[in-house]
Structure formats: C-alpha cells, structure tokens
Amino acid sequence: MSTFPITCAERLQALPPYLFAAIDEMKQRAVARGADIINLGIGDPDLPTPEPIIARLREAVTDPRHHQYPSSSGMLSFRTAVADWYKRRFRVTADPASEVVTLIGSKEGIGHAPMAFINPGDVVLVPSPGYPVYPVAAGFAGGVVHEMPLLKQNGFLPDLDAIPADVARRAKLMFFNSPNNPTSVTADAAYFARVIDFANKHHVIVCHDAAYSEIFYDGNRPMSFLESDGAMDVGIEFHSLSKTFNMTGWRLGFAVGRRDVIAGLSQIKSNLDSGQFQAIQEAGIAALASGDHVTDGLRAMYQERRDTLVAGLQKLGLQFDVPQATFYVWIAVPAGYTSASFTAHLLDKAGIVTTPGNGFGAPGEGYIRMALTTTKDRLAEAVERMTHTGW
Ligand SMILES: *Cc1c(COP(=O)(O)O)cnc(C)c1O
C-alpha cells in the first residue's frame, strides 16, 4: 500500500536545525559504554516539589467542581494569589480580574503572545543567545525576528541604541529576560527605564520573562520589570512556578501587566486552550501563599552549589562572570575551542554534559552553559574531573 506524501508547513520547515542533536548522540554513546555522566546540561530543578504543595493537589483533585472545564484565563482565586504575591514580593499592584492571566506554564504564554499582536512582516525583537521559544513563537505568528545580541562588552544586555531605526519603526513586540537564561545577567532599574523609553518611543509591547526572579545570590534580589515607573503601560511580565517551586512538570505560570495586552493573550488562549486543571491551580495558590520559607530554602541550596562550582571553575582559570541570579554559569571556552568542541571535550574526557552556547543563538558562540541542577557533591566531582582533564 502506498500513501500520499505529506510535507510539513513552512513554519516547521523554517525552524533552525536542532543544534543539541550531536551532543545528545555523544551522550547516548557515553552512557552506553557505561560512563558515569554528570549532567550540567539541563535547566530543570532536580529536587521534588515541596510536600505541602503536593498535599494540596491530593485534596483538590477529589473535589468534583474541579473535574469540569476550567476558565481559560484561570481561576480568579489563583489570579488573586498571584496579585497578592506581586504585592508582597515586589510592591506591585495588579487587578486580578483584568491584569493577570493564568498560563499552562509560561512557555505557553510566551508561545501564544505574538499570535495576539503580530501581523506578517511585523518585527519581533529577541535577545540572542536566548530562550528558543521567543524566536520560534515570533516566526509562527509570521513575524520577522530581529536578534538583539547579548555581548560581553555590553554586560550581556541588549544594546538598544544599536537597533537600526527602520527595524525599531517596524518593531511591534520585544522579548526580554532578566535574570537571564543563559547568561545569568540581571538588569537594574536604570536599564529597565531605558527599555520603557524605547517601548514608548517606538510603540513596542514589552514581554518580559521573569522565570528566574526568585533564584538569586548574596541577597541581591532581582527587580520585577513591573516595579519600574511606566512598565505597566508598555507590557507584561511572565512568571512561572516551575523554577521558583520545583514545579516544572505541573505546567503552571502566569502573566501580569497592561490590561489590553493581557486581554489579547487571553483571547488567543480562549480560542485554543481551556486553561489549566483547577486542582493544579489550587496547589499553585498554596505555593504562592506559602510565605518565603520554601524559596528561601531553595535559594540557600543553590547558593551553596553556586559557590562550590564557581570556586572550582575559578581555580581552573575559566573566564566567566559570577552569576548573581539563575541556576546557570555562562563560561567562555578556552582558547582554541568552539562551543561545540569544548562541549564535546568535557563530555568525552570528563563525562560532563554542558550546553553549547551557540545552541541559544549565534552570538552565544564561544560560550558554554553549566546548570546548577545537580548536588553540591556532584558539582565538586565535576570540578575534580576537569582538574585532571585539562584543555
Ligand atoms: C524555564 C524557563 C521558563 C519557564 O517555563 P515554564 O513553561 O513556565 O516551565 C521560561 N523562560 C525561561 C527563559 C526559562 O528558562
């Protein structure tokens, strides 16, 4: 029997090649020959969700009221818990009914946002290296991606003055991410003020991704974009329970900000999805209302891990800025290596999986990313192995 040929839509054909495929293959081979792999490649917390959050889900799942379709923009009680958390954490006031939307993980909201605002040919500004969902979402909506390179000489922040005037004129939306994956850099109040000026001048909707706002070091709390004067007038901020509460598998996030932007995103969602399971939102309320002890504990753990890895990498002479936030270290590869060849070297010779920086966009070439999502002892072991490996 023969069947007719199927070709995928141009939006799929236009996707960049999967740069991690070669690494995945090498990893499989290393595992197959019995190597003890230390995985510093993945940005997924290694510890389970705190028990009180799980307990709340167990209870909520038995309530028949949660067995029916939820509202696509989320339970008002969850959105109220989000607004309360913003008030407590950032002293930002948001109306739960019109300025907050529940998301099925922030990836879902980031993926859908361009569809609400981008017409074919509109420019979407994206940081590069960056979270791959930004350019993909822009492309799926027919937008033209303009990369804002994150370079060492600019403190790994986008140089807004380097955006050509004709690009700025055609720009409709900007993705921005602080604390940043993969560079671990955090923007300050002065930088956010410049983003807001740029947005007002060029009528650009700012979609700020704050997934890592709660994972920070040395007591330096990152700002929310929405703490800046005028931020609520230019855009929205995405946040997620994934990294903050070890809940990546639960798929629960939210966006907060300018109401017509929240409304546009909500309208896309109401046409495509039916919201997150209410029992999961109930557990999310428990997480957001749990006070600071959960996040304080996680932070203390990551601080120990960061200190262990950073001290070791410094001794090895590797060049990097000590992360002030996120669970990533963004490391320049030694002379004579590329992102790919250094990643391969560490995997081959030391059994350490890292992520090549160019996988996050061309300006990431010359860097690798290590994640702190494994125990302090394993991080110490990784340093020990690198000491013997050399380069
Ligand atoms: C992990 C991560 C998120 C969170 O994604 P969820 O869909 O909420 O799990 C968002 N943005 C960045 C940059 C991330 O690294």
The ligand as an SDF file (V2000), in Angstrom:
LIG
                    3D

 15 15  0  0  0  0  0  0  0  0999 V2000
   12.4500   27.5760   32.4690 C   0  0  0  0  0  0  0  0  0  0  0  0
   12.1370   28.8350   31.7410 C   0  0  0  0  0  0  0  0  0  0  0  0
   10.8270   29.3040   31.6650 C   0  0  0  0  0  0  0  0  0  0  0  0
    9.7050   28.5850   32.3750 C   0  0  0  0  0  0  0  0  0  0  0  0
    8.9920   27.7960   31.5380 O   0  0  0  0  0  0  0  0  0  0  0  0
    7.6550   27.0960   32.0550 P   0  0  0  0  0  0  0  0  0  0  0  0
    6.9160   26.8770   30.7960 O   0  0  0  0  0  0  0  0  0  0  0  0
    6.9610   28.0640   32.9580 O   0  0  0  0  0  0  0  0  0  0  0  0
    8.0500   25.8490   32.7410 O   0  0  0  0  0  0  0  0  0  0  0  0
   10.5810   30.4890   30.9960 C   0  0  0  0  0  0  0  0  0  0  0  0
   11.5820   31.1980   30.4650 N   0  0  0  0  0  0  0  0  0  0  0  0
   12.8610   30.8010   30.5470 C   0  0  0  0  0  0  0  0  0  0  0  0
   13.9290   31.6540   29.9730 C   0  0  0  0  0  0  0  0  0  0  0  0
   13.1720   29.5910   31.1630 C   0  0  0  0  0  0  0  0  0  0  0  0
   14.4460   29.1890   31.2120 O   0  0  0  0  0  0  0  0  0  0  0  0
  1  2  1  0
  2  3  1  0
  2 14  2  0
  3  4  1  0
  3 10  2  0
  4  5  1  0
  5  6  1  0
  6  7  2  0
  6  8  1  0
  6  9  1  0
 10 11  1  0
 11 12  2  0
 12 13  1  0
 12 14  1  0
 14 15  1  0
M  END
$$$$
